[in-house]
Amino acid sequence: MAAAQDSPVYLGFDFSTQQLKVVAIDENLNVVHQNNVQFDSELPEFRTQGGVHIHGDRLTVTSPVLMWVKALDLLLDKAKRAGLDFSRVRALSGSGQQHGSVYWRRGASETLQNLDPDQNLHQLLQGSFSLGDCPVWMDSSSSQQCQDLQAAAGGALRLADITGSRAYERFTGNQIAKLRQTRPDEFQDTERISLVSSFAASLFLGGYAAIDYSDGSGMNLLDIRSRSWSEICLEATAPHLDRLLGAPLPSTSVLGPVSSYFVRRHGFSESCRVAAFTGDNPASLAGMRLQPGDIAVSLGTSDTVFLWIQQPRPALEGHVFCNPVDWRAFMALLCFKNGSLTRERIRNECAGGSWELFSAALRDTPLGNNGNIGFYFDSMEITPPAVGVHRFDSDDNKVGGDPVEEVRALLEGQFLSRRLHAERLGYSIRTRVLATGGASSNQEILQVLSDVFNAPVYTIDVSNSACLGSGYRALHDETDSPHERDWPSGEIADILYACRRGCRAPLFAFKPRCGHVSISKVSCVGLRRQCNP
Ligand SMILES: O=C(CO)[C@@H](O)[C@H](O)CF
């Protein structure tokens, strides 16, 4: 549905691991434009694989910050050429892969405030970063710093109680500690540290953007109850770290108007507002408008299982973040590093690189895969901390070669693991599973998910809820003065919607304001196999 040419639009950006995406929505929440830049194929000069560089130690994983900057230049040009009129943009927000960190060189603030509209960002910011290759969420090289932080906090459980998580290698505080110890000159030359989300917001603001509570919860530095930096954690990480981070803000904050650079170079309106950016998973939670009892499964580079909770229950596994929508609430999350990259490897090896053959293999194999299952930790897994490929036959004997039908063995292993770890944390799946992320557009993969979780699976019309959630947040948080807004209570409207299999079934859609986003249901076949990965 094309919006009227002069009606306002709202932009949601997502700086994710493999690509930069944008979704434009109108006031009725209809998607009027979406676009993306794939890092590997469209910016080959950075020579990334899956958007990252995996270093020789197989533990250190980084991404070039200038690749993200150049991707934004490219994306804005692509969107403009495709006809998106930036003067209609009333507000924008966005998300970034969580935990990654960006190190602004001394003097960068001055550069950000005085960008020359005749040049692109990539040229203007060439010398603005004290560290060119940024640690990202796939890094697992900061184990020593994790041990040091846990010792300083009084143990793993104490740290989890303060920050929502025990120490994790990918969490930003431990990465900062490692950088200070191993790259002291670069660290000394740093005047500001951003998350990927607040780095992206800074580009649009023309100045350093605050870290929001929700994404800041993924640093092992923020006290999730007081929503302020934990003194114990800051002191254990680096001296005067609060000055480098700036004060955190509510995720619903409006940070200010877009910078004059975007007005003069890209035709944005001077009144266009920038709402706080947040992490990709918190943005997905906003985009999917979870209801109590829902559980969301994001099938992306990482797979995540997350849900909206009212009270924090930190544990030694999984994470509790401040809620991005309601500052009084929280969100629980489990992260599984071996997600789409592992599915793509098995697609390449067992289905000739074709998703259609991958899906056919799932259609042609029975639930439970005749007892064959596998756990594929191509790189060091986060949940559980394990590595390697482990296949089992129907007698639970470890088998070396490819088990019969490895495609189903992979998916049932992945989804059983996700369900088991969620239930171990007390998050039982009571109503429905909301799926998002790239793989959520594959019907056969969703069917396996539905079977394993023994619950109906719903998807939303765009497989990228983080972008959509950011567009919703831009629409909702836009205000005349930067202050915190409560998210509206969404209406659950009961609508009849032909699910993809043609049957008509009463489904729920959320209907914030006057629009609605349709969702489709994948029927639940029921679980016939229990296995303890
Ligand atoms: O580490 C994660 C969450 O804790 C991942 O889902 C990243 O956010 C992916 F970008």
The ligand as a MOL file (V3000), in Angstrom:
LIG
                    3D

  0  0  0     0  0            999 V3000
M  V30 BEGIN CTAB
M  V30 COUNTS 10 9 0 0 0
M  V30 BEGIN ATOM
M  V30 1 O 25.0690 -11.4260 21.4080 0
M  V30 2 C 23.9200 -11.3260 21.0590 0
M  V30 3 C 22.8330 -11.1040 22.0510 0
M  V30 4 O 23.3220 -11.1720 23.3880 0
M  V30 5 C 23.5790 -11.3930 19.6100 0
M  V30 6 O 22.2060 -11.6630 19.4150 0
M  V30 7 C 23.9130 -10.0810 18.9190 0
M  V30 8 O 23.0470 -9.0540 19.3890 0
M  V30 9 C 23.7460 -10.2830 17.4180 0
M  V30 10 F 24.0430 -9.1370 16.7490 0
M  V30 END ATOM
M  V30 BEGIN BOND
M  V30 1 2 1 2
M  V30 2 1 2 3
M  V30 3 1 2 5
M  V30 4 1 3 4
M  V30 5 1 5 6
M  V30 6 1 5 7
M  V30 7 1 7 8
M  V30 8 1 7 9
M  V30 9 1 9 10
M  V30 END BOND
M  V30 END CTAB
M  END
